[in-house]
């Protein structure tokens, strides 16, 4: 069967500021064995996909194609969005650019996944379900109660319901129940199957996407037509409403590395990659920096250092970076560009 990996790349990764900036988004930081998360996405999916479609903005398209060339890989098609309209329109545009029976494997560009036998088996099962006309999502076996992810309740491969980011007590109850999974943000389906469900549940979105796609020239979607597309996530627009949704419960190693706490955890698990320094003379103090970091007597702290900024956060509270980022953007915006 023909499988195309659709890679979505749009965010700048503000939760990893000051490492990540508008000009160097999280997915293109070459922190992981001298490869970026985007490059790891290309590498692990090249074994399954015959082609790649990239949906992104103009600035990131340049970075993406440069990094793909470093891997001697060609992205078959790029769709450049002048403004983001969330995941449902991005995926619809990729479907319109594909043959109806092509199976699309939709992935973000900024996740770290171990491409082992568990991953291979999950993708093969998803492709089989997609071939039968289903819209497939991947549910990650949760390791702890996390309030930063959406959850999928399932009965085997049948989806019972989707739940947006819950509070801590609810997340704990999900973990105890045993039939809830983290929503990975990855999907698999035939292009025609997704478009049919989008037309059924949000016909105005599909109509606007059709108009925009038909006017696309040299990969660039016209701004005024992109602005006319309603902004919706794939979960809200289709997955939560369709009766054709299946989930593949998955146990492969997955992390979206969406916070400094997650990055520290990953770095400690992979010391050979030299992402994280354990700061001597301190208790649970970790540094992410190009230069050696020295301290004494500190506890439970993450230190992030770049050439022009230093950030310090309490361990396990890296969500505080949002307030810091907003303050910096308002007062010293050059440090966010």
N, C-alpha and C positions, 0 to 999 in steps of 0.2 A: 504494500500500500504506500501511496505517496504521502509523506509527512513533511510539513513545513513548520519550522520553529519561528513563531512570531515573537520578537523581542520588543518589549515596551520599555522605553527609556525617556523619562521626562523630568522627574524630580531632581532637585539639587542636593538632597540629603542634609537638610539644615540641622538635623539632630546630631550630625557629626561635625558641626562647626567647632573649631576653626580648621580642621583637616579638610572638610568639604566646603567648597565655595560654589558660587554660580558658575565661575569659569572652570572649575574642576570638581564636578559632582562626584558624590560617593562612588558611583558605579565605575568610574574611570580612574580611581586612585589605585596605583599599582603597588599595593601593600602585600599582596598574597603570593609569595614565591615569584616576585617581580611580575606578577600578572594582576589585572584588575578583576573585579567581580564580573564586569561585562565580558572580559576575555575568558574567564572560567565558564560563563554561560555558553559561549560559543564552543569551547573545547568539549564540554561534557555532552552537549546536544548534537554535535557533529556526527556522533556514532549512530544517531537515530534519524536525523532529519536530512532530507536531500537538498533543501533550500532554506534560506533565512529571509524573513521580511523584518525590517526594522521600522518601528513607528516612533518618531522622536521629533525634536525641534531642530532648527537649522544649525545651531551651535554644537549640539551634541552629535548631530550627524557627522560632522567633520571629525570629532574625537572618535566616534565609533568606527568609522571606516578606516581611520589611521590605525587603530588598535586591532581591527580585524586583519588588516594588511600585515601587521607584525606576526600574525599567526598563519600567514599565507592563506587566508580565507577570504572569499568574496561574498558580500551580502547581496543576494540576488535582486532585492528591491527595497528601496527606502521611501517611506511616506513621511513628508515633513509637515508637521502641524505648526502653523504660525502662532497658535495659542492652544493650550491644553483644554480638552473638554471631558476629561476623565476617561475611564477605561472602556466603557461601552462603545462610544464612538470610535475610539482608536482601534478596537477589535473589529468593529463593523467595517471600517475602512480596509483593514487587512483582509477581511473576508471578501470584500468586493474586488480586491486585487488578486484573488485566488480563483482557481477552477472550483466549481461547486462541490465536487467530490473529494477535493484535497482535504486531508485531515490536518488541522492546525493545532499545534502544541503551543499554547500561549504561556509565556514566562516573563516575569519582570527581569530586569537586567542587573539587579543588585542583591541577589540571594547567593548564599554559599551552600552548595549541596555536594555531598559525596556521591560520585557517579559509580556506585557499586552494583552488585547483583540486585539488591533491594530496589534501587532506582530503576534499573533495567526492567525488572518484573512489573513495577508499578506503571511504567510508561507503556509497556506492552499490553497490560490489562486495560489501561485507559484507551489505547488505540482500538482495541477490540470492541469495547463498549461504544466508542465514537463511530466506528464503522457501522454499527447497528442503529445509528441515528440519535444516540444520546448526547447530552451535554455533560461532560465529565469534569469534576473538580477533584483535587487531591487533598485529602485530609491528613494532616500530620499528627501522629500520636503525641499528645502533649506530655512534656516532661515535668511541668510544674504549673501551678495556677497563674496564668499570665493575663493581665488586663489590657495588654497592648495588641492582642490579636482578636479577630473575629473567630467564632466557633461554628462548627457544623455538627448537628445532632444527626446520628445515622442509625438505621436498622440494617446491618450488613452493608450493602452498597446502595441502599435506598436512603435518600436524604429526607429527614423528618422536618428539620427547620434550620435556618441560619440565624445566628445571634451576633449582633454587633459587639464591639468591645465591652465586656461585662465588668461589673465591680469585682473586688477581690473575693467577697463571700460567694458570689455567683460562680466565679471561675473555680473556686475550690469545690463547689458542688458538682460542677461539670467534670472535674478530674475524678471525683469519687464515683460518679455515675458510670464512667468507663466507656460510654458510647458517644463521647464528644471529641471532636478533633479540631486542631487549629486550622483555620482557613489559609491555605498556602498562597493563594493568589495565582495559582497555575491552573490551566484549563486545557481541555482537549475535546475537539468536536470537528465535524465536517463544516466547511464554510457555509454550505447551503442550510445545514441544520440550525446554525446560530442565526442566520439572517431570517429564517422562517419564524423562529421564536421571537426575535426582535420585532418583526412585522406584526406578530400577534399581540404582543404586550406593549410595545411602544412604536407604533407605525410612524409617528411624526419624526422620531429620531432616525429611523431607517430612511425615510424620504429625504431628510436633510443631508444625511450621509451620502445617499445616491447622488444628489445634486452636486455636492462638493467633490465627490470622487470623479464624476464625469467632467468636471471643469479643471481637474488637476493636470498641470503641465510640468514636465521636468521634475516630477516627484513632489512639487510644492502645491499644497492645497490653498486656494485663495482665501485670504483673511476674512472677507465679508461672509463667505459661505461657511467657513469654519465657525464664525461667531453665531451663525444661525442654527447650529446644531445644539440641542439641549445637552447640558452637561450631566451625565449620570454614570455611576459605576456599573460594571457588569453584574454585580450581585443584585443591586437594586432594580436595574432595568430588566434583567432576564432571569438570573439564577434563582432568585427568591420567588419567582412567579411561575416558572415553567414546570410542567409535569413530566419533563423528559430528562431531569437532572439525576445523575448518579455520582457517587463518590467512591474513590479508590482509597481505602484506609492505607496509610503509608508509614513505614518505619525507617525510611532512609534518613540519614543525618541531614537536617535542614535548619538553617538560620537565616533570617533576613538582615542580620548585622545592623539593625536599625537604631542602635544606641551604643554609647560607649561601654555600658555594662556588658552588652552582648559581644562587643569587640574585644573587651578584656577577657571574657570567658573563652572566646575562640582563641585568642592569642596564648592564653595559659595552656589550653589543650593542644596547641601546635607551637611549642617553643622553638622548633627548628625554623620557623618563619620569622622569628625575631621582630614580631609586631609590638610586643609588650615588654617593658622592663619591670622587673620586680625591684623596688627601691629598697636598698639595704638600710638597716637601722630604723626601720619603720614596721608597722603592723598593717598588713593588707593595703599597701600603697603601691600603685601601679602607674607607670608612665608610658605614654605613647609619644615618642620624640626621636628626632634624628641624632641628637646629642645625648651623652650620658646625663642623667638626672640624679642629683644628690639631695638627701634630706635626712633629718633625724627627729625621732619622736612623734612623727605624724601617724595617724591611724585612719584606715578606711577612706582612702582618697584616691581619686583618679586625676592625674596630671596630664594635660595635652599641650604640647609645645610645637609651634611652627616658627618660621622665620620672623613673623610679625605679630604673633599673639600667643599668650599663654592662658589656658583655661584650667581651673581647678574645681572639681565637683566631689561631693560625698559619694562613696561607693554605694551602689544600689539605688542611687537617686539621680541618675544621669538625665532624667527627664527635665531637670532644672535647666538644662542647656537652652531650652526654648525661651525662657525669660531672658537669659543672657543674650541670646541671638537677637531677640527683638530690641533690646536696649542698644546693642552694638549697631544694628541696622538703622536705628533712629539717630544715633549720635555720631557714629563713625562708619558710615555705610561702605566706604572703600574696603573695609576689612571683610565685607560679606560678598564682594564681587568676584 
